[in-house]
Amino acid sequence: MAERRLIRLIGYLFTKLKSFLFSKDVLSFLSFLVLSAGFWFVNALDKERDTEISIPIRYAGVPQHIAITNNPADAITLKVRDQGVNLFAYSRRKLTPVVFEIQRNFYEKGRIHISPDQIRGKLTRYLRPTTTILEIKPDSLVLNYEKLSTAILPVELDADIRPAQQYILSEKIQLNPDHITVFAPARILNKLTSLKTERIELRNVNDTLFKTLNIVPIENVRFSANETKVSIFVEMFTEKQIQLPLTIINQPENVIIRTFPAFINLTFNVGLSHFKSIKPGDLKAVFDYSNLKKGENKQRIQILNKANYISNLRFTPQEVEYLIEIN
């Protein structure tokens, strides 16, 4: 019973409030209030006022081999005077940066000074003709610089790439560019030997891939290019067997080495497109005379693989007996 009375009371109060708000007197009052506020706003915009605005700064024309060593201002704060409507326009729009062109002869080290007159002249062209500049902070700009050393360094791919089953890398992974010009202070540049890409890990690769990778940034070092394009070529492979003659290396001129056997049997994986194009110099079975040890009559064979499309090398025998003849 009490709940019903409360609900009826709330309904009654809501009806009265609705009638009051939408009565002619209240609507007339609100209309005059909005109109008065509009007149006040227009009047305020028509009067001159002082305000502060902050304009971003950009420096252009600095060559890559020149480094700014201090922290010059990245914005200028202006105290200006103008009609409110014009000042309102500054606050409503996103201010375009003021660009200072730095064009001059650069030495090993130096200082660039942008004078108050140069700043004021640039800002005068930037602002509205009716706007008066009362104060500029800072009133001048100073840029300290030094010339950087230059070197061309190779790019190293930081990656773990695993082709899918029955697939193999058919070509050497290509980077473009694979060398990048680097600009840095000599004390830093002397410690660098290469640049690295960002890390990538690829699994079950079964098709050719092209990716763009960022070069890992180094503090106080600039690059002529900040990324490189990576080309990864894969194809299905098959197994191939060949017989290779042993190649004797590092033996003295008066020594003849005879091995038993003189050939080895080699098994490996090769991409289908290269199955018939393996050249004699791609694979070599090497007997190295300089590795011989006294009292032993066997020598382990080394396989040299110059073809990046050949993998998973297996060979027999892995050791051969030998006989030394001296002329």
Beta strands, then each sheet from edge to edge (+ up, - down):
strand 1: 48-60
strand 2: 66-68
strand 3: 75-83
strand 4: 98-101
strand 5: 109-114
strand 6: 132-137
strand 7: 141-147
strand 8: 149-156
strand 9: 159-163
strand 10: 167-169
strand 11: 174-176
strand 12: 179-184
strand 13: 195-196
strand 14: 200-205
strand 15: 209-214
strand 16: 222-223
strand 17: 227-232
strand 18: 234-249
strand 19: 255-260
strand 20: 263-271
strand 21: 283-288
strand 22: 298-300
strand 23: 302-305
strand 24: 310-316
strand 25: 319-326
sheet 1: 4+ 1+ 3- 6+
sheet 2: 2+ 7- 5+
sheet 3: 13+ 8+ 12- 16+
sheet 4: 9+ 14+
sheet 5: 10+ 18- 20+ 24-
sheet 6: 10+ 18- 21- 23+
sheet 7: 11+ 17- 15+
sheet 8: 19+ 25- 22+
end
